Amino acid sequence: MTTEITASAATAARPSPIKNVLVCDTHPLTAVGVRALLSEQAELRFADSADSLSNAIDVMRDNLVHLLIVDKAFGIAAICEWSARSREEIVAPNIVVWGEAMSAADTMRLLHAGVRGVLRKTAELSVLVACLRTVALGRIWMEDCILRDLKCADHSSNALTNREQEVLQHVKQGLSNRDIARALDIQPGTVKIHLKHIFEKTGIRGRHALALASYADHVETNPANVRVLPTHSVAAA
């Protein structure tokens, strides 16, 4: 049974003790702005900044870092690979990725790579603080606007057959068609047929969008217009 954070809980929760925040961004002025913002927060402290992913690891080797803000401009693939590698080399902090825009595919790839927070750089400062507080508690956080384009579709899975439900669950875990076929002991071509039926019934196109939309049925929206998920609701790829 999953645990959902309600609007009041997500807003009122305050991590303790103080959490150190490292900013890894392509623009030095961004770190200056975040530092000024965090100086007003009792429970969040600006630790340092880095201008590359490799430099971020060097900083984390020498400093205790609880939260890491990473610029999407470094590249989704590079961030995902770096996230996995950093966990092997150091005790990696909870990662928040932000960028000018975030697609469903970007979001799912990041979540499967272990990222705990996803938001836009255009978000209000209070939203960034809310994200950091929530991620510091070990929960997964994303802006509601990331799901906005999916809301027009009826993403309810009630109309799916038992087999289609099973396929959907594996899609949520980031499995490929071949891996799903192996797990369910069916042919990859059969998986494609099931996916076709799932797309038709939900009105959603694309496996990443489908996986992300399916989470909307199990989370609450809080006043900061975010989606908060239990950490264990997103399986690693």
C-alpha positions as CSV (number, residue, x, y, z in Angstrom):
1,M,0.0,0.0,0.0
2,T,1.4,3.3,-1.0
3,T,1.4,6.4,1.1
4,E,0.3,9.7,-0.4
5,I,1.2,13.2,0.7
6,T,-1.8,15.4,1.0
7,A,-1.8,19.1,0.2
8,S,-1.5,20.1,3.9
9,A,1.2,17.5,4.7
10,A,3.3,18.4,1.7
11,T,3.2,22.1,2.6
12,A,3.7,21.7,6.3
13,A,6.5,19.1,6.3
14,R,9.9,20.4,7.3
15,P,13.0,18.2,7.1
16,S,15.4,18.3,10.0
17,P,18.2,18.8,10.6
18,I,19.6,21.4,8.1
19,K,20.2,20.1,4.6
20,N,23.1,21.2,2.5
21,V,22.4,22.0,-1.1
22,L,24.9,21.9,-4.0
23,V,24.0,23.6,-7.3
24,C,25.5,22.2,-10.5
25,D,24.5,24.6,-13.3
26,T,25.8,25.8,-16.7
27,H,25.2,29.5,-15.6
28,P,27.3,30.8,-12.6
29,L,24.7,33.5,-11.9
30,T,22.1,30.8,-11.2
31,A,24.1,29.5,-8.2
32,V,24.3,33.1,-6.9
33,G,20.5,33.4,-7.1
34,V,19.9,30.0,-5.4
35,R,22.4,31.0,-2.7
36,A,20.4,34.2,-1.9
37,L,17.2,32.2,-1.9
38,L,18.5,29.6,0.5
39,S,19.9,32.2,2.9
40,E,16.3,32.9,3.8
41,Q,15.5,29.3,4.6
42,A,16.2,28.0,8.1
43,E,16.4,24.3,7.1
44,L,18.2,24.6,3.8
45,R,21.9,25.7,3.5
46,F,23.8,26.6,0.3
47,A,26.8,24.3,0.4
48,D,28.7,25.1,-2.9
49,S,28.4,25.3,-6.7
50,A,29.9,23.3,-9.6
51,D,30.0,24.1,-13.3
52,S,30.1,20.5,-14.5
53,L,28.9,17.0,-13.4
54,S,32.5,15.8,-12.8
55,N,33.3,18.9,-10.6
56,A,30.1,18.1,-8.7
57,I,31.5,14.7,-7.7
58,D,34.7,16.4,-6.5
59,V,32.8,18.8,-4.4
60,M,30.7,16.0,-2.9
61,R,33.8,14.0,-2.0
62,D,35.0,16.9,0.2
63,N,31.7,18.2,1.5
64,L,28.5,16.7,3.1
65,V,25.8,17.3,0.5
66,H,22.2,16.2,1.0
67,L,20.5,17.8,-2.0
68,L,21.9,18.4,-5.5
69,I,20.3,20.7,-8.1
70,V,21.4,19.8,-11.6
71,D,20.8,21.8,-14.8
72,K,19.0,19.8,-17.5
73,A,21.3,21.6,-20.1
74,F,24.0,19.1,-19.3
75,G,21.9,16.5,-21.2
76,I,19.4,13.9,-20.0
77,A,21.5,11.0,-21.1
78,A,24.6,12.4,-19.4
79,I,22.7,13.2,-16.2
80,C,21.2,9.7,-16.1
81,E,24.6,8.0,-16.6
82,W,26.3,10.3,-14.1
83,S,23.6,9.6,-11.5
84,A,24.2,5.9,-11.7
85,R,28.0,6.3,-11.6
86,S,28.0,8.8,-8.7
87,R,26.1,6.3,-6.6
88,E,28.9,3.8,-7.1
89,E,31.7,6.3,-6.1
90,I,30.1,8.3,-3.3
91,V,27.1,8.5,-1.0
92,A,25.1,10.4,-3.6
93,P,22.6,13.1,-2.4
94,N,19.0,13.3,-3.5
95,I,19.0,14.9,-7.0
96,V,16.7,17.6,-8.4
97,V,16.8,18.3,-12.1
98,W,15.5,21.6,-13.6
99,G,15.4,23.0,-17.1
100,E,13.6,25.4,-19.4
101,A,11.2,22.6,-20.4
102,M,10.4,19.1,-19.3
103,S,8.7,16.5,-21.4
104,A,7.1,13.3,-20.2
105,A,9.9,11.3,-21.8
106,D,12.5,13.4,-20.0
107,T,10.7,13.1,-16.7
108,M,10.4,9.3,-16.8
109,R,14.0,8.8,-17.8
110,L,15.2,10.9,-14.9
111,L,12.9,9.2,-12.4
112,H,14.1,5.8,-13.5
113,A,17.7,7.0,-13.1
114,G,17.0,7.9,-9.5
115,V,16.3,11.6,-9.8
116,R,13.9,12.7,-7.0
117,G,12.7,16.1,-8.2
118,V,11.8,17.5,-11.6
119,L,10.8,21.1,-12.3
120,R,11.1,24.0,-14.7
121,K,13.6,26.9,-14.2
122,T,10.6,29.2,-14.8
123,A,9.0,28.0,-11.6
124,E,8.3,30.4,-8.7
125,L,11.1,30.6,-6.1
126,S,8.6,29.2,-3.5
127,V,8.1,26.2,-5.7
128,L,11.8,25.4,-5.8
129,V,11.9,25.6,-2.0
130,A,8.9,23.3,-1.8
131,C,10.6,20.9,-4.1
132,L,13.8,20.8,-2.1
133,R,11.9,20.3,1.2
134,T,9.9,17.4,-0.2
135,V,12.9,15.7,-1.8
136,A,14.8,16.1,1.4
137,L,12.1,14.0,3.0
138,G,13.0,11.2,0.6
139,R,9.9,11.7,-1.6
140,I,9.5,12.2,-5.3
141,W,8.4,15.6,-6.6
142,M,7.3,17.0,-9.9
143,E,5.4,20.1,-11.1
144,D,1.8,19.5,-12.0
145,C,2.4,21.3,-15.3
146,I,4.5,18.4,-16.5
147,L,1.2,16.3,-16.6
148,R,-0.9,19.2,-18.0
149,D,-0.8,17.9,-21.6
150,L,-1.9,14.5,-20.4
151,K,-5.0,15.7,-18.5
152,C,-7.1,15.9,-21.6
153,A,-6.8,12.2,-22.1
154,D,-8.8,9.7,-20.2
155,H,-5.8,7.9,-18.6
156,S,-7.9,5.7,-16.4
157,S,-6.7,2.1,-16.5
158,N,-10.1,0.7,-15.5
159,A,-11.0,-0.4,-19.0
160,L,-7.8,-2.4,-19.5
161,T,-7.8,-6.2,-19.4
162,N,-5.7,-8.0,-16.8
163,R,-2.9,-8.7,-19.3
164,E,-2.9,-5.0,-20.4
165,Q,-2.7,-4.0,-16.8
166,E,0.4,-6.2,-16.4
167,V,2.0,-4.7,-19.5
168,L,1.3,-1.2,-18.2
169,Q,2.9,-2.0,-14.9
170,H,6.1,-3.1,-16.7
171,V,6.0,0.0,-18.8
172,K,5.9,2.1,-15.7
173,Q,9.1,0.3,-14.6
174,G,10.9,1.4,-17.8
175,L,11.1,-2.1,-19.3
176,S,11.5,-2.5,-23.1
177,N,9.1,-4.6,-25.2
178,R,11.6,-7.4,-25.2
179,D,12.0,-7.4,-21.4
180,I,8.2,-7.2,-20.9
181,A,7.8,-10.2,-23.2
182,R,10.4,-12.2,-21.3
183,A,8.8,-11.3,-17.9
184,L,5.3,-12.3,-19.1
185,D,6.4,-15.2,-21.2
186,I,4.9,-13.9,-24.4
187,Q,6.2,-12.7,-27.7
188,P,7.5,-9.1,-28.3
189,G,4.9,-8.8,-31.1
190,T,2.1,-9.6,-28.6
191,V,3.4,-6.8,-26.3
192,K,3.1,-4.4,-29.2
193,I,-0.5,-5.4,-29.7
194,H,-1.3,-4.9,-26.0
195,L,0.4,-1.5,-26.1
196,K,-1.7,-0.6,-29.2
197,H,-4.9,-1.4,-27.3
198,I,-3.7,0.5,-24.2
199,F,-3.0,3.6,-26.3
200,E,-6.4,3.3,-27.9
201,K,-8.2,2.9,-24.6
202,T,-6.4,5.6,-22.7
203,G,-6.1,8.1,-25.5
204,I,-2.4,8.6,-24.7
205,R,0.4,8.1,-27.2
206,G,3.9,7.1,-26.3
207,R,5.1,4.8,-23.6
208,H,6.8,7.5,-21.5
209,A,3.6,9.7,-21.5
210,L,1.6,6.6,-20.7
211,A,3.8,5.7,-17.7
212,L,3.8,9.2,-16.3
213,A,0.1,9.7,-16.7
214,S,-0.6,6.4,-14.9
215,Y,1.0,7.9,-11.8
216,A,-1.5,10.7,-11.7
217,D,-4.2,8.4,-10.3
218,H,-2.0,7.7,-7.2
219,V,-0.9,11.2,-6.1
220,E,-2.3,14.4,-4.7
221,T,-1.9,17.9,-6.1
222,N,-0.9,20.5,-3.4
223,P,-1.2,24.3,-3.4
224,A,2.2,24.7,-5.1
225,N,0.9,22.9,-8.2
226,V,3.2,19.9,-7.8
227,R,2.8,16.2,-7.9
228,V,4.2,14.3,-4.9
229,L,4.8,10.6,-5.1
230,P,5.9,8.0,-2.6
231,T,9.5,7.1,-3.4
232,H,8.7,3.4,-3.8
233,S,6.1,4.1,-6.5
234,V,8.7,4.6,-9.2
235,A,10.7,1.5,-9.9
236,A,14.3,1.8,-11.1
237,A,14.8,0.7,-14.7
